[in-house]
Amino acid sequence: MCSAAPVPGEEPILVDLAAVGFEMGSLADLRLSGVRYRKAIPVLVDWLGRASDPKLQGELVRTLSVPWANPAATRAVIDEFRAVDARVDPTGTGLRWTMGNALEVLFDDADFGAFVELAVDERYGKARQMIVLGLAKSKNPQAVDVLLGLVEDPDVDGQAVKALAKLGDPAARPAFESKLGDSRAWVRNEARKGLKKLTG
């Protein structure tokens, strides 16, 4: 495996990772190592709370975007998602979106309330997309109602339809039918999938 260059600020993190048995040239190398680096998660979570550089934060979050980082990383990433300075990510498609993507991977009904709060808060714009998609993993019956409430939200409507298609609840039929004429092919496709699941 070719080693990836560390981003500025990674060096002290790599020292701490080596102390728990992970000698890596960069956080990217750890991510791509194929190793379940469970013992590294507390180190990464600790550094996420201390890092201030957006690029370094992004590297840490990507490295925490693995299922085995739950539950240790979930609350920390939720807190950091809320704390992102809008000036750093004004469109919600940069650092905060990366954190939202991590939360989709980390989704757990134990934090259902916090996930819903983020998913429905329009201030976070497109950064919510993957969080909304993560609700498809929920066993909480309230998830369907939350998603139905997002079907007309232009920032996350497609993800809401996709999540509803995965859940296959009959209550979503009107939502699927309403999206059959959507201008985006992928959304129309998800609506068709949802309807097929209900009838098949």
N, CA, C and O of each residue as an XYZ file, in Angstrom:
800
protein
N       0.841     -1.198      0.000
C       0.000      0.000      0.000
C       0.875      1.246      0.000
O       1.791      1.363      0.814
N       0.597      2.180     -0.912
C       1.337      3.429     -0.954
C       0.913      4.296      0.216
O      -0.270      4.393      0.540
N       1.886      4.919      0.839
C       1.584      5.758      1.989
C       1.098      7.124      1.537
O       1.671      7.728      0.631
N       0.027      7.611      2.181
C      -0.490      8.950      1.896
C       0.191      9.951      2.815
O       0.465      9.653      3.978
N       0.459     11.124      2.294
C       1.101     12.163      3.102
C       0.136     12.664      4.167
O      -1.046     12.862      3.886
N       0.622     12.869      5.375
C      -0.261     13.405      6.425
C      -0.614     14.859      6.149
O       0.180     15.593      5.560
N      -1.804     15.275      6.572
C      -2.153     16.687      6.466
C      -1.487     17.409      7.633
O      -1.179     16.783      8.647
N      -1.260     18.714      7.505
C      -0.635     19.458      8.604
C      -1.409     19.284      9.908
O      -2.633     19.410      9.943
N      -0.673     18.992     10.974
C      -1.286     18.822     12.282
C      -1.498     17.371     12.681
O      -1.845     17.088     13.828
N      -1.290     16.437     11.738
C      -1.499     15.025     12.063
C      -0.383     14.427     12.925
O      -0.609     13.436     13.619
N       0.801     15.008     12.889
C       1.962     14.376     13.516
C       1.747     13.976     14.971
O       2.038     12.832     15.321
N       1.245     14.870     15.846
C       1.046     14.439     17.241
C      -0.036     13.360     17.385
O       0.015     12.543     18.305
N      -1.004     13.363     16.479
C      -2.028     12.313     16.501
C      -1.390     10.973     16.162
O      -1.700      9.956     16.782
N      -0.501     10.976     15.182
C       0.175      9.741     14.774
C       1.054      9.199     15.897
O       1.193      7.985     16.050
N       1.643     10.094     16.680
C       2.439      9.665     17.841
C       1.534      8.950     18.849
O       1.893      7.897     19.377
N       0.366      9.528     19.109
C      -0.572      8.915     20.050
C      -1.114      7.591     19.517
O      -1.333      6.654     20.286
N      -1.328      7.511     18.215
C      -1.805      6.260     17.623
C      -0.742      5.172     17.741
O      -1.055      4.014     18.019
N       0.518      5.552     17.527
C       1.611      4.580     17.650
C       1.688      4.033     19.067
O       2.038      2.870     19.272
N       1.359      4.871     20.047
C       1.419      4.450     21.450
C       0.384      3.382     21.773
O       0.541      2.638     22.741
N      -0.684      3.300     20.962
C      -1.696      2.256     21.190
C      -1.608      1.154     20.133
O      -2.531      0.356     19.969
N      -0.471      1.127     19.418
C      -0.206      0.005     18.523
C      -0.456      0.228     17.050
O      -0.439     -0.729     16.276
N      -0.690      1.478     16.635
C      -0.957      1.748     15.227
C       0.082      2.726     14.677
O      -0.102      3.942     14.731
N       1.159      2.183     14.156
C       2.211      3.017     13.577
C       1.883      3.258     12.115
O       2.033      2.370     11.276
N       1.442      4.444     11.825
C       0.990      4.800     10.484
C       1.651      6.084     10.025
O       2.086      6.903     10.834
N       1.719      6.245      8.708
C       2.298      7.462      8.157
C       1.303      8.602      8.067
O       1.690      9.763      7.932
N       0.016      8.271      8.144
C      -1.035      9.290      8.066
C      -2.346      8.674      8.522
O      -2.462      7.455      8.647
N      -3.325      9.523      8.768
C      -4.655      9.029      9.111
C      -5.270      8.293      7.918
O      -6.008      7.322      8.090
N      -4.960      8.764      6.716
C      -5.463      8.081      5.521
C      -4.925      6.651      5.458
O      -5.643      5.731      5.065
N      -3.666      6.467      5.843
C      -3.099      5.119      5.853
C      -3.848      4.214      6.827
O      -4.082      3.040      6.540
N      -4.224      4.767      7.983
C      -4.987      3.983      8.959
C      -6.332      3.584      8.377
O      -6.753      2.433      8.497
N      -7.013      4.550      7.739
C      -8.325      4.268      7.139
C      -8.253      3.159      6.098
O      -9.151      2.322      5.996
N      -7.182      3.167      5.335
C      -7.058      2.240      4.207
C      -6.313      0.952      4.560
O      -6.032      0.129      3.688
N      -5.998      0.789      5.836
C      -5.174     -0.345      6.256
C      -5.895     -1.681      6.230
O      -5.254     -2.731      6.190
N      -7.229     -1.654      6.252
C      -7.976     -2.904      6.314
C      -8.054     -3.485      7.711
O      -8.584     -4.580      7.905
N      -7.526     -2.753      8.690
C      -7.507     -3.198     10.083
C      -8.691     -2.582     10.822
O      -9.036     -1.421     10.602
N      -9.316     -3.376     11.709
C     -10.365     -2.817     12.579
C      -9.674     -2.133     13.756
O      -9.335     -2.775     14.751
N      -9.479     -0.875     13.633
C      -8.659     -0.136     14.597
C      -9.479      0.358     15.794
O      -9.501      1.551     16.096
N     -10.146     -0.576     16.463
C     -10.998     -0.207     17.605
C     -10.226      0.535     18.695
O     -10.722      1.512     19.256
N      -9.018      0.074     18.990
C      -8.245      0.695     20.073
C      -7.803      2.109     19.717
O      -7.389      2.869     20.592
N      -7.889      2.460     18.448
C      -7.511      3.808     18.035
C      -8.656      4.798     18.195
O      -8.425      6.007     18.205
N      -9.875      4.311     18.318
C     -11.042      5.205     18.327
C     -10.987      6.229     19.465
O     -11.229      7.409     19.211
N     -10.681      5.835     20.707
C     -10.612      6.868     21.771
C      -9.592      7.959     21.475
O      -9.819      9.124     21.803
N      -8.478      7.597     20.863
C      -7.458      8.594     20.498
C      -8.028      9.562     19.468
O      -7.865     10.775     19.593
N      -8.693      9.025     18.452
C      -9.257      9.860     17.390
C     -10.364     10.763     17.920
O     -10.463     11.926     17.527
N     -11.192     10.231     18.809
C     -12.276     11.035     19.399
C     -11.691     12.171     20.225
O     -12.157     13.308     20.152
N     -10.670     11.857     21.007
C     -10.022     12.876     21.827
C      -9.472     14.006     20.953
O      -9.652     15.185     21.260
N      -8.810     13.637     19.876
C      -8.228     14.646     18.996
C      -9.294     15.420     18.233
O      -9.097     16.597     17.930
N     -10.409     14.791     17.919
C     -11.479     15.515     17.233
C     -11.969     16.677     18.084
O     -12.276     17.750     17.565
N     -12.041     16.461     19.385
C     -12.468     17.524     20.285
C     -11.436     18.621     20.461
O     -11.765     19.714     20.923
N     -10.195     18.344     20.101
C      -9.119     19.322     20.286
C      -8.715     20.019     19.000
O      -8.157     21.115     19.040
N      -8.988     19.397     17.857
C      -8.556     19.955     16.573
C      -9.388     21.173     16.200
O     -10.592     21.212     16.457
N      -8.755     22.156     15.600
C      -9.478     23.355     15.171
C      -9.355     23.596     13.670
O     -10.157     24.330     13.093
N      -8.358     22.983     13.033
C      -8.184     23.165     11.602
C      -9.212     22.322     10.839
O      -9.284     21.113     11.057
N     -10.006     22.927      9.957
C     -11.056     22.177      9.258
C     -10.537     20.973      8.461
O     -11.197     19.935      8.408
N      -9.369     21.107      7.848
C      -8.831     19.993      7.065
C      -8.474     18.820      7.970
O      -8.745     17.665      7.639
N      -7.868     19.122      9.108
C      -7.518     18.081     10.071
C      -8.788     17.463     10.668
O      -8.868     16.248     10.844
N      -9.762     18.293     10.971
C     -11.032     17.772     11.482
C     -11.656     16.804     10.479
O     -12.171     15.749     10.849
N     -11.600     17.185      9.204
C     -12.153     16.326      8.164
C     -11.466     14.976      8.106
O     -12.124     13.949      7.939
N     -10.144     14.968      8.243
C      -9.395     13.703      8.237
C      -9.782     12.834      9.430
O      -9.950     11.622      9.298
N      -9.921     13.461     10.587
C     -10.314     12.713     11.783
C     -11.715     12.122     11.620
O     -11.955     10.962     11.957
N     -12.627     12.930     11.102
C     -14.004     12.456     10.930
C     -14.058     11.305      9.929
O     -14.753     10.317     10.161
N     -13.333     11.425      8.823
C     -13.313     10.324      7.848
C     -12.775      9.043      8.484
O     -13.243      7.947      8.177
N     -11.807      9.187      9.356
C     -11.219      8.008     10.006
C     -12.163      7.419     11.047
O     -12.061      6.242     11.395
N     -13.075      8.238     11.538
C     -14.094      7.758     12.479
C     -15.356      7.258     11.778
O     -16.295      6.798     12.428
N     -15.371      7.352     10.448
C     -16.554      6.945      9.677
C     -16.563      5.442      9.415
O     -16.587      4.996      8.268
N     -16.544      4.682     10.488
C     -16.549      3.219     10.410
C     -17.530      2.699     11.464
O     -17.621      3.267     12.552
N     -18.260      1.633     11.156
C     -19.272      1.155     12.102
C     -18.735      0.845     13.489
O     -19.429      1.043     14.486
N     -17.502      0.357     13.556
C     -16.978     -0.039     14.868
C     -16.557      1.156     15.726
O     -16.106      0.974     16.857
N     -16.701      2.374     15.201
C     -16.445      3.562     16.023
C     -17.653      3.933     16.877
O     -17.555      4.774     17.770
N     -18.794      3.300     16.597
C     -19.998      3.512     17.405
C     -19.945      2.558     18.603
O     -19.572      1.399     18.423
N     -20.297      2.986     19.800
C     -20.883      4.289     20.150
C     -19.869      5.352     20.562
O     -20.237      6.506     20.782
N     -18.598      4.972     20.667
C     -17.609      5.907     21.218
C     -17.538      7.222     20.454
O     -17.362      8.277     21.062
N     -17.673      7.177     19.128
C     -17.497      8.384     18.327
C     -18.788      9.121     18.031
O     -18.750     10.290     17.646
N     -19.919      8.475     18.199
C     -21.179      9.034     17.697
C     -21.520     10.375     18.326
O     -21.774     11.348     17.616
N     -21.526     10.434     19.633
C     -21.876     11.683     20.307
C     -20.875     12.789     19.985
O     -21.255     13.947     19.814
N     -19.590     12.425     19.902
C     -18.561     13.423     19.595
C     -18.781     14.025     18.211
O     -18.650     15.236     18.033
N     -19.115     13.189     17.233
C     -19.335     13.700     15.878
C     -20.616     14.541     15.830
O     -20.660     15.557     15.136
N     -21.642     14.131     16.551
C     -22.873     14.939     16.632
C     -22.541     16.328     17.185
O     -22.984     17.339     16.640
N     -21.767     16.373     18.260
C     -21.404     17.658     18.868
C     -20.591     18.520     17.907
O     -20.810     19.728     17.810
N     -19.653     17.896     17.198
C     -18.823     18.655     16.260
C     -19.634     19.127     15.058
O     -19.390     20.214     14.535
N     -20.588     18.327     14.621
C     -21.481     18.728     13.526
C     -22.177     20.034     13.893
O     -22.241     20.964     13.089
N     -22.691     20.091     15.106
C     -23.393     21.303     15.565
C     -22.445     22.496     15.668
O     -22.850     23.639     15.458
N     -21.184     22.222     15.990
C     -20.237     23.296     16.300
C     -19.526     23.882     15.088
O     -18.828     24.887     15.222
N     -19.681     23.288     13.913
C     -18.976     23.795     12.732
C     -19.346     25.255     12.489
O     -20.523     25.615     12.467
N     -18.340     26.075     12.311
C     -18.543     27.495     12.040
C     -19.092     27.645     10.616
O     -18.495     27.150      9.660
N     -20.215     28.321     10.487
C     -20.836     28.496      9.169
C     -19.895     29.191      8.191
O     -20.030     29.026      6.978
N     -18.946     29.963      8.706
C     -17.998     30.633      7.817
C     -17.020     29.636      7.202
O     -16.478     29.871      6.122
N     -16.800     28.525      7.896
C     -15.911     27.480      7.385
C     -16.617     26.666      6.298
O     -15.998     26.239      5.324
N     -17.917     26.461      6.482
C     -18.685     25.627      5.550
C     -20.030     26.301      5.272
O     -21.070     25.820      5.723
N     -20.012     27.419      4.526
C     -21.244     28.200      4.342
C     -22.342     27.477      3.573
O     -23.520     27.779      3.765
N     -21.989     26.533      2.710
C     -23.007     25.840      1.908
C     -23.450     24.523      2.530
O     -24.421     23.922      2.069
N     -22.749     24.059      3.576
C     -23.096     22.781      4.189
C     -22.686     21.589      3.352
O     -23.169     20.478      3.574
N     -21.797     21.805      2.389
C     -21.369     20.706      1.522
C     -19.893     20.349      1.731
O     -19.324     19.573      0.963
N     -19.289     20.911      2.757
C     -17.886     20.648      3.032
C     -17.709     19.839      4.306
O     -18.112     18.677      4.372
N     -17.103     20.458      5.321
C     -16.795     19.764      6.570
C     -18.053     19.224      7.242
O     -18.067     18.080      7.698
N     -19.102     20.030      7.307
C     -20.315     19.561      7.990
C     -20.955     18.398      7.230
O     -21.496     17.480      7.847
N     -20.899     18.428      5.899
C     -21.433     17.302      5.121
C     -20.623     16.042      5.413
O     -21.186     14.954      5.532
N     -19.303     16.186      5.529
C     -18.437     15.051      5.863
C     -18.851     14.458      7.209
O     -18.890     13.239      7.373
N     -19.158     15.327      8.163
C     -19.615     14.849      9.471
C     -20.975     14.170      9.370
O     -21.213     13.156     10.026
N     -21.866     14.723      8.554
C     -23.163     14.090      8.341
C     -23.014     12.711      7.717
O     -23.741     11.779      8.061
N     -22.068     12.592      6.801
C     -21.802     11.302      6.181
C     -21.311     10.299      7.227
O     -21.703      9.132      7.213
N     -20.455     10.763      8.126
C     -19.974      9.888      9.210
C     -21.142      9.439     10.081
O     -21.195      8.286     10.510
N     -22.066     10.338     10.338
C     -23.205      9.995     11.199
C     -24.123      8.962     10.542
O     -24.753      8.164     11.236
N     -24.199      8.973      9.224
C     -24.972      7.925      8.554
C     -24.345      6.564      8.827
O     -25.052      5.587      9.072
N     -23.022      6.504      8.784
C     -22.301      5.257      9.066
C     -22.485      4.850     10.522
O     -22.650      3.670     10.829
N     -22.457      5.832     11.416
C     -22.496      5.578     12.855
C     -23.911      5.455     13.406
O     -24.078      5.195     14.597
N     -24.925      5.634     12.581
C     -26.302      5.723     13.072
C     -26.647      4.615     14.062
O     -26.331      3.442     13.859
N     -27.309      5.034     15.142
C     -27.729      4.100     16.176
C     -28.994      4.667     16.817
O     -29.059      5.852     17.142
N     -29.990      3.811     16.992
C     -31.231      4.280     17.615
C     -31.037      4.767     19.042
O     -31.904      5.454     19.582
N     -29.921      4.422     19.656
C     -29.648      4.920     21.013
C     -29.586      6.447     21.024
O     -29.857      7.079     22.045
N     -29.229      7.032     19.879
C     -29.154      8.492     19.753
C     -30.219      9.008     18.790
O     -30.029     10.044     18.153
N     -31.322      8.301     18.682
C     -32.370      8.637     17.718
C     -32.804     10.100     17.833
O     -32.911     10.800     16.826
N     -33.049     10.551     19.044
C     -33.511     11.928     19.239
C     -32.543     12.951     18.687
O     -32.960     13.928     18.064
N     -31.256     12.742     18.907
C     -30.250     13.686     18.416
C     -30.177     13.656     16.890
O     -30.036     14.698     16.250
N     -30.274     12.457     16.310
C     -30.260     12.355     14.850
C     -31.458     13.089     14.249
O     -31.320     13.786     13.244
N     -32.623     12.935     14.858
C     -33.820     13.604     14.353
C     -33.664     15.113     14.454
O     -34.024     15.836     13.526
N     -33.137     15.589     15.563
C     -32.938     17.036     15.729
C     -32.091     17.609     14.599
O     -32.403     18.668     14.053
N     -31.028     16.908     14.254
C     -30.163     17.379     13.171
C     -30.867     17.272     11.828
O     -30.775     18.176     10.997
N     -31.570     16.165     11.618
C     -32.208     15.915     10.327
C     -33.259     16.963      9.972
O     -33.417     17.310      8.801
N     -33.973     17.466     10.967
C     -35.082     18.388     10.686
C     -34.692     19.859     10.806
O     -35.507     20.738     10.528
N     -33.469     20.130     11.213
C     -33.037     21.519     11.408
C     -32.564     22.103     10.073
O     -31.459     21.814      9.613
N     -33.406     22.918      9.470
C     -33.126     23.450      8.136
C     -31.893     24.345      8.087
O     -31.364     24.600      7.005
N     -31.431     24.818      9.221
C     -30.219     25.655      9.231
C     -29.015     24.897      8.698
O     -28.066     25.506      8.204
N     -29.048     23.570      8.795
C     -27.904     22.773      8.375
C     -27.942     22.392      6.896
O     -27.023     21.742      6.399
N     -28.992     22.789      6.196
C     -29.052     22.633      4.753
C     -28.711     21.243      4.240
O     -29.177     20.235      4.772
N     -27.892     21.209      3.200
C     -27.533     19.949      2.548
C     -26.671     19.047      3.433
O     -26.554     17.852      3.162
N     -26.076     19.595      4.470
C     -25.242     18.780      5.366
C     -26.049     17.684      6.040
O     -25.476     16.731      6.570
N     -27.374     17.805      6.027
C     -28.248     16.812      6.663
C     -28.501     15.586      5.785
O     -29.051     14.593      6.261
N     -28.114     15.640      4.537
C     -28.537     14.615      3.581
C     -28.273     13.190      4.044
O     -29.176     12.354      4.023
N     -27.060     12.910      4.458
C     -26.723     11.543      4.837
C     -27.308     11.165      6.199
O     -27.556      9.988      6.462
N     -27.526     12.148      7.054
C     -28.192     11.882      8.335
C     -29.616     11.415      8.066
O     -30.094     10.460      8.678
N     -30.285     12.097      7.144
C     -31.646     11.707      6.767
C     -31.635     10.284      6.215
O     -32.495      9.473      6.557
N     -30.668      9.989      5.370
C     -30.566      8.637      4.819
C     -30.311      7.616      5.928
O     -30.783      6.481      5.855
N     -29.568      8.022      6.947
C     -29.286      7.135      8.075
C     -30.534      6.705      8.822
O     -30.544      5.647      9.450
N     -31.585      7.509      8.764
C     -32.827      7.152      9.455
C     -33.443      5.874      8.888
O     -34.292      5.258      9.532
N     -33.025      5.476      7.699
C     -33.504      4.214      7.123
C     -33.045      3.011      7.942
O     -33.606      1.923      7.814
N     -32.033      3.200      8.776
C     -31.528      2.118      9.617
C     -32.314      1.986     10.917
O     -32.122      1.031     11.670
N     -33.195      2.941     11.178
C     -33.879      2.987     12.466
C     -34.962      1.930     12.587
O     -35.641      1.593     11.617
N     -35.106      1.421     13.791
C     -36.218      0.531     14.137
C     -37.311      1.295     14.871
O     -38.343      0.729     15.232
N     -37.076      2.576     15.086
C     -38.047      3.413     15.786
C     -39.199      3.753     14.834
O     -38.952      4.302     13.760
N     -40.436      3.447     15.191
C     -41.559      3.725     14.293
C     -41.727      5.207     13.964
O     -42.359      5.549     12.965
N     -41.174      6.079     14.784
C     -41.268      7.514     14.519
C     -40.444      7.939     13.309
O     -40.664      9.014     12.751
N     -39.498      7.099     12.905
C     -38.619      7.456     11.786
C     -39.409      7.735     10.521
O     -39.084      8.654      9.770
N     -40.449      6.940     10.282
C     -41.261      7.129      9.076
C     -41.907      8.511      9.075
O     -41.888      9.205      8.059
N     -42.475      8.909     10.203
C     -43.116     10.231     10.286
C     -42.112     11.352     10.071
O     -42.406     12.340      9.399
N     -40.923     11.193     10.645
C     -39.878     12.211     10.461
C     -39.533     12.334      8.984
O     -39.440     13.442      8.455
N     -39.343     11.208      8.324
C     -38.978     11.216      6.905
C     -40.094     11.780      6.035
O     -39.833     12.516      5.083
N     -41.329     11.438      6.360
C     -42.459     11.988      5.601
C     -42.504     13.510      5.713
O     -42.910     14.203      4.780
N     -42.086     14.011      6.854
C     -42.043     15.454      7.051
C     -40.932     16.138      6.279
O     -40.903     17.366      6.193
N     -40.016     15.360      5.715
C     -38.879     15.918      4.981
C     -38.997     15.744      3.465
O     -38.118     16.179      2.721
N     -40.059     15.123      3.018
C     -40.217     14.818      1.590
C     -40.323     16.080      0.733
O     -40.030     16.041     -0.462
N     -40.737     17.185      1.327
C     -40.834     18.437      0.565
C     -39.718     19.421      0.923
O     -39.748     20.576      0.498
N     -38.744     18.972      1.694
C     -37.598     19.819      2.049
C     -36.594     19.737      0.899
O     -36.011     18.673      0.688
N     -36.371     20.809      0.154
C     -35.548     20.728     -1.059
C     -34.103     20.306     -0.840
O     -33.452     19.827     -1.769
N     -33.599     20.475      0.365
C     -32.211     20.090      0.628
C     -32.040     18.596      0.856
O     -30.957     18.052      0.638
N     -33.116     17.925      1.299
C     -32.979     16.514      1.701
C     -34.111     15.624      1.190
O     -34.219     14.464      1.590
N     -34.953     16.162      0.306
C     -36.131     15.387     -0.103
C     -35.774     14.068     -0.775
O     -36.421     13.053     -0.519
N     -34.755     14.068     -1.628
C     -34.351     12.838     -2.293
C     -33.890     11.771     -1.323
O     -34.225     10.595     -1.467
N     -33.112     12.194     -0.327
C     -32.639     11.246      0.682
C     -33.802     10.723      1.526
O     -33.808      9.561      1.931
N     -34.786     11.585      1.787
C     -35.965     11.146      2.543
C     -36.726     10.071      1.769
O     -37.169      9.079      2.349
N     -36.876     10.270      0.459
C     -37.561      9.278     -0.373
C     -36.777      7.969     -0.396
O     -37.353      6.885     -0.298
N     -35.460      8.083     -0.527
C     -34.617      6.873     -0.558
C     -34.721      6.110      0.760
O     -34.821      4.883      0.764
N     -34.696      6.833      1.877
C     -34.807      6.189      3.187
C     -36.176      5.532      3.350
O     -36.275      4.420      3.869
N     -37.228      6.214      2.908
C     -38.565      5.640      2.994
C     -38.690      4.386      2.127
O     -39.370      3.431      2.502
N     -38.033      4.395      0.971
C     -38.064      3.218      0.102
C     -37.418      2.021      0.790
O     -37.873      0.888      0.636
N     -36.365      2.277      1.543
C     -35.700      1.194      2.269
C     -36.581      0.663      3.395
O     -36.601     -0.538      3.662
N     -37.305      1.557      4.051
C     -38.149      1.145      5.178
C     -39.415      0.422      4.715
O     -39.914     -0.469      5.403
N     -39.929      0.808      3.553
C     -41.075      0.107      2.983
C     -42.365      0.210      3.777
O     -43.136     -0.748      3.828
N     -42.610      1.352      4.395
C     -43.842      1.537      5.158
C     -44.968      2.007      4.222
O     -44.761      2.926      3.429
N     -46.146      1.392      4.304
C     -47.258      1.778      3.432
C     -47.645      3.256      3.516
O     -48.187      3.816      2.563
N     -47.364      3.881      4.655
C     -47.706      5.297      4.813
C     -46.951      6.187      3.827
O     -47.334      7.336      3.604
N     -45.885      5.658      3.242
C     -45.070      6.455      2.327
C     -45.597      6.449      0.900
O     -45.053      7.150      0.047
N     -46.640      5.677      0.618
C     -47.129      5.580     -0.763
C     -47.395      6.951     -1.410
O     -46.918      7.196     -2.518
N     -48.150      7.858     -0.742
C     -48.388      9.167     -1.372
C     -47.085      9.921     -1.666
O     -46.977     10.611     -2.679
N     -46.106      9.784     -0.778
C     -44.826     10.464     -0.987
C     -44.133      9.912     -2.231
O     -43.598     10.673     -3.037
N     -44.144      8.595     -2.382
C     -43.532      7.991     -3.564
C     -44.247      8.454     -4.835
O     -43.609      8.817     -5.824
N     -45.548      8.437     -4.793
C     -46.318      8.837     -5.978
C     -46.056     10.291     -6.350
O     -46.025     10.646     -7.528
N     -45.870     11.125     -5.334
C     -45.630     12.552     -5.604
C     -44.275     12.801     -6.247
O     -44.068     13.834     -6.884
N     -43.348     11.855     -6.084
C     -41.998     12.035     -6.617
C     -41.768     11.319     -7.941
O     -40.658     11.347     -8.474
N     -42.792     10.684     -8.473
C     -42.627      9.998     -9.760
C     -42.375     10.975    -10.906
O     -41.845     10.593    -11.950
N     -42.752     12.218    -10.711
C     -42.516     13.232    -11.732
C     -41.378     14.173    -11.391
O     -41.241     15.229    -12.009
N     -40.562     13.807    -10.420
C     -39.446     14.674    -10.009
C     -38.475     14.887    -11.169
O     -38.307     14.013    -12.020
N     -37.845     16.046    -11.191
C     -36.916     16.370    -12.279
C     -35.622     15.557    -12.226
O     -34.894     15.484    -13.215
N     -35.337     14.951    -11.081
C     -34.098     14.167    -10.929
C     -34.391     12.682    -11.129
O     -35.257     12.108    -10.470
N     -33.655     12.084    -12.044
C     -33.881     10.672    -12.382
C     -33.683      9.765    -11.176
O     -34.434      8.807    -10.993
N     -32.682     10.056    -10.354
C     -32.395      9.163     -9.219
C     -33.520      9.201     -8.186
O     -33.806      8.194     -7.539
N     -34.156     10.364     -8.032
C     -35.276     10.467     -7.086
C     -36.491      9.705     -7.639
O     -37.169      8.989     -6.903
N     -36.753      9.868     -8.936
C     -37.853      9.102     -9.549
C     -37.618      7.605     -9.373
O     -38.541      6.844     -9.081
N     -36.367      7.203     -9.559
C     -36.015      5.788     -9.430
C     -36.260      5.283     -8.011
O     -36.778      4.182     -7.826
N     -35.894      6.073     -7.016
C     -36.114      5.677     -5.618
C     -37.611      5.595     -5.313
O     -38.051      4.708     -4.581
N     -38.389      6.521     -5.874
C     -39.839      6.492     -5.671
C     -40.433      5.217     -6.271
O     -41.310      4.591     -5.676
N     -39.947      4.841     -7.453
C     -40.430      3.600     -8.075
C     -40.045      2.384     -7.236
O     -40.837      1.456     -7.075
N     -38.829      2.397     -6.706
C     -38.378      1.305     -5.840
C     -39.291      1.181     -4.621
O     -39.679      0.082     -4.224
N     -39.625      2.337     -4.038
C     -40.492      2.327     -2.859
C     -41.859      1.757     -3.160
O     -42.393      0.973     -2.375
N     -42.437      2.143     -4.295
C     -43.744      1.632     -4.682
C     -43.685      0.128     -4.974
O     -44.588     -0.630     -4.622
N     -42.607     -0.269     -5.619
C     -42.453     -1.706     -5.943
C     -42.367     -2.530     -4.664
O     -42.911     -3.631     -4.588
N     -41.685     -1.993     -3.666
C     -41.556     -2.713     -2.400
C     -42.918     -2.867     -1.729
O     -43.188     -3.877     -1.080
N     -43.771     -1.859     -1.890
C     -45.099     -1.920     -1.269
C     -46.025     -2.894     -1.999
O     -46.908     -3.498     -1.390
N     -45.818     -3.040     -3.296
C     -46.729     -3.896     -4.068
C     -46.165     -5.293     -4.297
O     -46.900     -6.232     -4.600
N     -44.839     -5.415     -4.145
C     -44.212     -6.720     -4.434
C     -44.057     -7.569     -3.215
O     -43.549     -8.687     -3.302
